[in-house]
């Protein structure tokens, strides 16, 4: 009886020339010597960069009773961020460091239910989740001035907010955590100013205090305005039949108000004035040691459709990514299918029997090509698009250099992973036409569906998540979220739509979804390459 011993196949390459990086170099040589593939990669860069001229060919306009017109200037706060600063403020001037304390014994609200054309809004009882009343220290009554506030909200508990974009919750439990206040369960609020720093506290009994947060306000002047406020919150809803998005009113009742500064008496001011969009002015009532403040409006960031100026997102400069990916997908799929079509794959597999290394080398090359193409295209598109968009209208939100760097690097990563995914699909299908078609359906088509009714409704209300629905949550198109240039705020009830540049996933979470697709596709491609192409 004889036995046969299997002899493993060895690489036909000379010793020292079958290392992985030598294999990567060989695959790169294959790529750069095919003129059509190089041209297609350049087309990707040109398509993404050139489309910025189309995307920036827009203008901001608002629709009023007389038709489209120029939008009013959006108020801005510290750092130039667009803000909502329209609320009722009972205040008095104070100078230097000191403390303001108040007990909130009631927080109630009303929701507007009247019809357009009424002389005054018709109200029904109702308290919006982010309706608020509390104490505030503000540099002045001017719109956009720096501030810090302690407040009780409709259903989001005790909060400290400052400079429009910052929000931190109190540590209260039970009713305090749920929001609201009543005579049987009042909330005590305190703000302590020490130079340019303001610290907020809350308490259930006025004796035992809990630290909520500390805010550094560099722009705070020596003399500021301190007092009580109420705001119904921005509320984007079909129930707002009056011509205003501020269709809720909050009413706060305060007792045991104490100031360490000399008291000069309360002055009531509608911050923002008659042009702020509130449907009716606020009110101030003082009676037997009790002060009642009621007001519409809100104080916070102007994001989503709360941005009255309809500003343009910087992300529009990268709108050509959608089209630029197509030639790259074609090249990535053909990087492997061309060898199947010409039957050169057998030569490659004979030279490199370790098939995983061959597939990995191709993935490294095509991924690197996609990353560099995306990096160059995104950098050029932002450099060209930023001045063009600013010429067309104000940006919806100021963009930091760190955000721009994430958009550029993210676009490179997006294209790199898309190219690797297309390569894996090409390995699985082995035919160019079917591989390209499937790759486009998987990567490109979901983005188109995200604008349709099958995607589900756009995200509205508080909490994370923007527009686009499920196609931009579970498909490779989710990676486009790395280009988002506008922030979302849980404390602002607004419509965060895909048209305005909002995605349902955080930037890197969306890219992770695409990476997961590519990893699964590569694993399947490797399995089939070993089993089927033996």
PALO-45750 format. One record per residue (C-alpha): residue in three letters; x, y, z. Coordinates in steps of 0.02 Angstrom, whole numbers, plus 50000, padded with zeros to 5 digits. Layout:
PALO-45750
AlaXYZ ...
//
This chain:
PALO-45750
Unk500005000050000 Unk500685017049953 Unk500235033750023 Unk500305050549937 Unk500855065950029 Unk500065082249972 Unk501365094649918 Unk500845112449948 Unk500905123649798 Unk502265136649806 Unk502345153749732 Unk503145154549561 Unk503925171249607 Unk505785171649646 Unk506225171149832 Unk506095188149914 Unk504895194549782 Unk503325186449849 Unk503145197650002 Unk501475205950027 Unk502105223449989 Unk502945217449830 Unk501255210249783 Unk500445227149820 Unk501725235449708 Unk501345223149569 Unk499475226749583 Unk499815245349581 Unk500825243049422 Unk499345234049345 Unk498195248349392 Unk499255262849331 Unk499665254749165 Unk497825253849115 Unk497505271249047 Unk495615269749058 Unk495665266249245 Unk496785281249278 Unk495665292549173 Unk494115286349264 Unk494935290449431 Unk495305307949370 Unk493495309349313 Unk492975305449493 Unk494015320049556 Unk493385331849420 Unk491555326849445 Unk491595330149632 Unk492525346549612 Unk491565353349463 Unk489845349549535 Unk490145362949666 Unk489715376049534 Unk487995368049513 Unk487705365649699 Unk488165383649740 Unk487055390949604 Unk485645394349727 Unk485035408949829 Unk484205410349998 Unk482425417049995 Unk480925416950109 Unk479095415650059 Unk477945428450136 Unk476195434750100 Unk476825444149948 Unk477825429649878 Unk479695425749885 Unk480775439249962 Unk482475441650041 Unk482635432850209 Unk482875443350364 Unk484575442550443 Unk484725428050565 Unk485275433650739 Unk486965427050791 Unk487735423550960 Unk489495420251026 Unk490625413150891 Unk489425418750755 Unk488235404050779 Unk486425407350724 Unk485285408650874 Unk483485410350932 Unk483415424251062 Unk481595428851088 Unk480835427351262 Unk480065437451401 Unk481305444151529 Unk480925452351698 Unk482605459951742 Unk483605472951835 Unk485405478951812 Unk486725471851928 Unk488595475151937 Unk490005463551985 Unk489925446552067 Unk488385440752159 Unk486965428152174 Unk485165426652117 Unk484005413552195 Unk482165409952162 Unk480855396752200 Unk479795391352052 Unk478095385752119 Unk477175383251955 Unk477555380251772 Unk476065379651655 Unk475835382451470 Unk474665385551326 Unk474695380151144 Unk474015391151006 Unk472495383950917 Unk471825399350827 Unk471695402450639 Unk472735414250530 Unk472015431550527 Unk471475432150708 Unk471945447950800 Unk472685437350939 Unk473105418950951 Unk471805407651029 Unk472595397051165 Unk472215380151244 Unk473085372351395 Unk474665362851352 Unk476505362651399 Unk477825358851267 Unk479275347351320 Unk480545361451310 Unk479455375651373 Unk480475383851510 Unk480475396351651 Unk481855400851772 Unk483225413251816 Unk484505420651700 Unk486025431951698 Unk486235440251528 Unk487505452951467 Unk486085463951403 Unk484365463051327 Unk485155463751153 Unk484855448751041 Unk486335436851040 Unk487165443051199 Unk487995430251312 Unk487015422451455 Unk486845408251578 Unk485175401851644 Unk484455389351766 Unk482735383151719 Unk481355370551741 Unk480685363151578 Unk479035355551528 Unk479615337451529 Unk481525337651524 Unk481875341851705 Unk482965355351779 Unk484295361751658 Unk485715374051650 Unk485965381851479 Unk487175395151421 Unk487715403951262 Unk486305395851160 Unk487135379251118 Unk487625372251288 Unk486435361951394 Unk486705351051548 Unk485385342451656 Unk485145343951842 Unk485325329051958 Unk483535329352021 Unk482485313552036 Unk480645310252015 Unk479665325951970 Unk481265336051956 Unk481965324451824 Unk480315323751729 Unk480085342551727 Unk478755354651786 Unk478465362551956 Unk476995364752074 Unk476595371852245 Unk476765354452319 Unk478395350752226 Unk479265367452194 Unk481045369252127 Unk482345381052193 Unk483585388352068 Unk485185398152098 Unk486505406751990 Unk488145412852064 Unk489225425051967 Unk491085426152002 Unk491865437651872 Unk491635429451702 Unk491095412751776 Unk489295408051819 Unk488845392551919 Unk487105384951927 Unk486295375452070 Unk484585367752103 Unk483715361952261 Unk482085354052317 Unk482005363152484 Unk483085378752467 Unk484315371852595 Unk485235357352514 Unk485945362652346 Unk486615352152201 Unk487875358652076 Unk487185357951898 Unk488535366151794 Unk489815379951774 Unk489925391651624 Unk491385402751576 Unk490735418051484 Unk492225428151420 Unk491115441651345 Unk490205445651507 Unk490285464051551 Unk490385471051727 Unk488575476951728 Unk487335463851670 Unk485465460351678 Unk484865447351803 Unk483105441151832 Unk481695429351785 Unk481175423051615 Unk479905412251524 Unk479915405051348 Unk478685393151266 Unk480025385251152 Unk480195384150964 Unk478885371450913 Unk478795365650733 Unk477075357650723 Unk475535357350614 Unk474585363450767 Unk475405380450745 Unk474045388150639 Unk474505405850683 Unk475875413250575 Unk477285408750696 Unk478355394050747 Unk478265400450926 Unk476505393950956 Unk476745388751138 Unk476785399851290 Unk477555396151460 Unk477025403951624 Unk478125403051779 Unk477635408251954 Unk479095413252068 Unk479235416152255 Unk480655419452378 Unk481675428952250 Unk483335434452323 Unk484755444752250 Unk486395448652335 Unk486485464652233 Unk485485480352278 Unk483685478252215 Unk483065491352092 Unk481395483852039 Unk480875472951893 Unk480765478951713 Unk479865468051585 Unk480635466451412 Unk480165456151260 Unk481925451351204 Unk481975451251015 Unk480595464051001 Unk479095463550883 Unk480145456750738 Unk480635440950832 Unk479135431150767 Unk478225428550932 Unk476325429750909 Unk476035440451066 Unk477075449851194 Unk477475442551364 Unk476765448151530 Unk477415452151705 Unk476295452051858 Unk476835455552038 Unk475665451452182 Unk476005448952368 Unk477755442152358 Unk477395432252201 Unk478015436352027 Unk477215428451873 Unk478125428951706 Unk477355422551544 Unk478055422551368 Unk478175414651196 Unk479805412151102 Unk481375402451144 Unk483205404751184 Unk484425392551104 Unk485245387450940 Unk484435390450771 Unk484705373850682 Unk483655363150565 Unk482135372650501 Unk482275384150652 Unk483575393550550 Unk482525408050488 Unk483765413250355 Unk483695396750258 Unk485595396350258 Unk486615384850150 Unk487575370250222 Unk489415368850176 Unk489035350750136 Unk488285356849971 Unk490075359049910 Unk490265340049917 Unk488625335949831 Unk489605329449681 Unk490195314549784 Unk488605305549734 Unk489085306549549 Unk490965305049572 Unk490805288049653 Unk490075280249496 Unk491665279849388 Unk492665274349540 Unk491455259849571 Unk491645254649389 Unk493535254749400 Unk493555245449566 Unk492435231549502 Unk493425229849340 Unk495055229049437 Unk494635210649466 Unk493305206649335 Unk494475211649193 Unk495635197449244 Unk494185185149242 Unk493625191149071 Unk495365189448997 Unk495705173449096 Unk497225181449173 Unk496595177449348 Unk497315159949333 Unk499025167249299 Unk498885178149453 Unk498275163649560 Unk499685152449498 Unk500975165649539 Unk500175169149709 Unk499315153349773 Unk498895161849938 Unk497315169549870 Unk496905179850023 Unk498515189549997 Unk498065192849816 Unk496345199449862 Unk497065209650005 Unk498375217349890 Unk497045222549766 Unk495985229649908 Unk497455239849973 Unk497815247049800 Unk496035251349752 Unk495655257749927 Unk497175269049922 Unk496675275449751 Unk494925279249813 Unk495565287749971 Unk496775299149878 Unk495465303349746 Unk494185307549880 Unk495435317549983 Unk495995328149834 Unk494225330449768 Unk493495335449937 Unk494905347649974 Unk494695355949804 Unk492795356249817 Unk492825364649988 Unk494165377049935 Unk493145381949782 Unk491415379849857 Unk491585389550020 Unk491745406849939 Unk490415402449810 Unk489175397149944 Unk489525412650048 Unk489195423249895 Unk487515414449870 Unk486965417150050 Unk487465414650232 Unk488045397750290 Unk486775388450396 Unk488115385750529 Unk489935391450549 Unk491115377150513 Unk492735374750610 Unk494365368950533 Unk494165352550628 Unk492475349650547 Unk493185353650376 Unk494615341350407 Unk493345327950455 Unk492345331450297 Unk493895329950187 Unk494625314550272 Unk492895306850286 Unk492575308950100 Unk494225300350063 Unk493765285950179 Unk492015285050104 Unk492695282849928 Unk494045270849985 Unk492805259050069 Unk491595260549923 Unk492995255249805 Unk493445240349914 Unk491615235249922 Unk491475236249732 Unk493065225649716 Unk492305212449831 Unk490695212349731 Unk491715210449571 Unk492615195449646 Unk490975187449694 Unk490105190549526 Unk491635188749409 Unk490715198549274 Unk490935217249251 Unk489155222049204 Unk488295212849345 Unk489605218049472 Unk489475236449427 Unk487565235649427 Unk487495227549598 Unk488785239449671 Unk487795254549609 Unk486175247349677 Unk486965244049846 Unk487945260249863 Unk487105273649756 Unk485255269249745 Unk484885269849933 Unk485365288249934 Unk484045291449800 Unk482745281749900 Unk483125292350053 Unk482205307049974 Unk480635296849936 Unk479135291150038 Unk479875273750066 Unk481215281350175 Unk479985286550309 Unk479675303650383 Unk481065315850418 Unk481675316950596 Unk480715329750696 Unk480805334250877 Unk482145332551006 Unk483455319151008 Unk484785313550886 Unk484455308750707 Unk484155318350547 Unk483285315250383 Unk483455300950261 Unk482615286750356 Unk483165268650347 Unk484125269250180 Unk485425280050265 Unk485505269250421 Unk485765251550358 Unk486535253250185 Unk488285258750130 Unk487545275750085 Unk487535279150273 Unk489365283950254 Unk488845300350173 Unk488515306450350 Unk490385309850367 Unk490055325350262 Unk488765332950379 Unk489235350850419 Unk487755356450524 Unk487465351250705 Unk485895344450788 Unk485315349050962 Unk484255338351075 Unk483565353751161 Unk482835360951000 Unk481205354050931 Unk481465356450744 Unk481415347550577 Unk483135340450535 Unk482925335950351 Unk484105327950227 Unk483855342850111 Unk484595353850248 Unk486095342350268 Unk485575331450416 Unk485845312550423 Unk485085299650541 Unk486775293250600 Unk488285301950674 Unk489705304750548 Unk490865290550599 Unk489415278950640 Unk488815280550460 Unk490555276450395 Unk490595261250510 Unk489035254550424 Unk489905255450255 Unk491455247150329 Unk490375232850394 Unk489655230050220 Unk491405230050144 Unk492065217850276 Unk490635205450247 Unk490815206850058 Unk492705204150068 Unk492475188850179 Unk491255181250055 Unk492395185649909 Unk493865177249995 Unk492835161650030 Unk492265160249849 Unk493995164149782 Unk494715149449879 Unk493285137349848 Unk492645141349675 Unk494215147149585 Unk495335132749639 
//
